[in-house]
Amino acid sequence: MTACDDGDKGQDSKADSACAELSVRFGPGNAAPAAGDTGNVPVTITNGGDAECVLEGLPGVELDSGDAMTAVAADEAAESAGAKKKTTLVKEASTSFTLTYVRGEGGGTKSLGVRRVKIHLPGVDGTRDFKWSYGDVALKSDGQTPDATVSGFQQSGD
């Protein structure tokens, strides 16, 4: 399996049998170089099993600062597609989604010092954990919500 960072798989719990052979690759992304800049981190999911796997709904992402877990909202396009969208992965097929974020100022009260990212796939038990290496994430004006969004699944390949 080739992956930039296939996370700490020890955190996974048993997935549904049809989706038990999914591999998840986090990044590499185009990092936001300075505070206020936008970065994108692709997440690619590949079905390595023989059975067809159906992901029904949207991917979920949580940012772990060490003190708290903060959910990332779906972007407008993903939200309008709704949780009813089905993504079917046959053997060796892939899909991806993108985590888009605004870089925060390190150590400030207007940013979240992210240490890890937790990926939730709809209909699949457990999470996939990855180290976050893209700097702090800016907070929106409420001081609590990360300035970040998650896209819906996009089919990859032919």
C-alpha positions in Angstrom: 0.0 0.0 0.0 1.5 3.3 -1.0 0.5 6.2 1.3 1.9 9.4 2.4 0.6 8.9 5.9 -1.7 6.0 6.4 -2.2 7.0 10.0 -2.2 4.9 13.1 -4.3 2.0 12.0 -4.3 0.7 15.6 -7.1 3.3 16.2 -9.5 1.6 13.7 -12.2 -0.6 14.9 -13.7 -3.4 12.8 -15.3 -1.9 9.7 -18.4 -3.3 8.0 -17.4 -6.5 6.2 -17.9 -5.1 2.7 -15.8 -2.1 3.6 -13.2 -3.8 5.8 -10.4 -3.5 3.3 -10.5 0.3 2.8 -7.1 2.1 2.9 -7.1 5.8 3.6 -4.3 8.2 2.5 -4.1 11.6 4.1 -2.2 14.2 2.0 0.2 15.3 0.9 -1.5 18.7 0.7 -0.7 22.1 -0.6 -0.1 23.7 2.8 -1.1 27.3 3.6 2.3 29.0 3.9 1.3 31.9 6.2 -1.5 33.0 8.5 -4.7 33.8 6.5 -3.7 31.6 3.5 -5.8 28.7 2.4 -4.5 25.1 2.1 -6.0 21.9 0.8 -5.3 18.4 2.0 -6.7 15.5 -0.1 -7.9 12.3 1.5 -8.0 9.3 -0.8 -9.9 6.1 0.0 -9.2 2.9 -1.9 -11.2 -0.4 -1.7 -8.6 -3.1 -1.5 -11.2 -5.8 -0.9 -13.0 -8.1 -3.3 -16.4 -6.9 -2.2 -18.1 -3.8 -3.4 -18.2 -1.1 -0.7 -20.9 1.6 -0.5 -20.3 4.8 1.4 -23.6 6.5 2.0 -23.4 10.1 3.1 -20.6 12.5 3.7 -17.1 12.1 5.2 -16.5 13.5 8.6 -13.4 15.2 10.0 -12.5 16.2 13.5 -9.5 18.3 14.5 -7.8 17.2 17.7 -5.9 20.0 19.6 -5.0 17.7 22.4 -7.5 19.5 24.7 -10.6 19.1 22.6 -12.0 17.6 19.4 -13.6 20.0 17.0 -15.8 18.9 14.0 -15.2 20.4 10.6 -18.4 21.3 8.7 -19.1 20.1 5.1 -18.7 22.7 2.4 -21.8 24.2 0.7 -21.7 21.9 -2.3 -21.4 18.8 -0.2 -24.1 20.0 2.2 -26.5 20.5 -0.7 -25.8 17.0 -2.1 -26.9 15.9 1.3 -26.3 12.8 3.4 -28.2 10.6 0.8 -25.4 10.5 -1.7 -24.0 7.0 -2.3 -20.4 6.4 -3.4 -19.8 2.9 -4.6 -16.3 1.5 -4.6 -15.7 -1.8 -6.5 -12.4 -3.7 -6.0 -9.4 -1.3 -6.3 -11.6 1.7 -7.0 -10.8 5.0 -5.2 -12.7 8.1 -4.1 -11.4 11.2 -2.5 -12.5 14.3 -0.6 -10.7 17.5 0.3 -10.1 19.2 3.7 -9.8 22.9 3.0 -8.5 25.1 5.9 -7.3 28.7 6.6 -3.9 28.8 8.4 -4.0 30.5 11.8 -1.5 32.4 13.7 0.6 30.1 15.9 -0.3 30.2 19.6 -3.0 32.9 19.2 -6.5 32.8 20.6 -7.8 33.1 17.0 -6.4 29.7 16.0 -6.6 26.1 16.9 -3.3 24.2 17.5 -4.2 21.0 15.7 -2.2 17.9 16.5 -4.2 15.1 14.8 -7.0 14.6 12.4 -9.7 12.0 12.8 -11.5 10.8 9.6 -14.9 9.2 9.8 -16.3 7.3 6.8 -20.1 7.0 6.6 -21.3 3.5 7.4 -17.9 2.3 8.5 -17.2 1.8 12.2 -14.2 3.5 13.8 -12.0 6.4 12.7 -8.7 6.8 11.0 -6.2 9.0 12.8 -3.5 11.1 11.1 -0.8 13.5 12.3 -1.5 17.1 11.3 1.6 18.8 10.0 0.0 21.9 8.3 0.2 24.4 11.2 -2.5 26.0 13.3 -6.0 26.3 11.8 -7.7 29.7 12.0 -10.9 30.1 14.0 -14.0 31.9 12.7 -15.2 35.0 14.4 -17.0 33.0 17.1 -13.6 31.9 18.4 -14.6 28.3 18.5 -15.4 27.0 14.9 -12.4 26.1 12.8 -12.1 28.0 9.5 -12.2 24.7 7.6 -14.5 22.7 5.4 -14.8 19.2 4.0 -15.9 18.4 0.5 -18.1 15.4 -0.5 -16.6 12.3 -2.1 -15.3 12.7 -5.7 -14.8 9.6 -7.9 -11.1 9.0 -8.8 -9.6 7.2 -11.8 -11.4 5.9 -14.8 
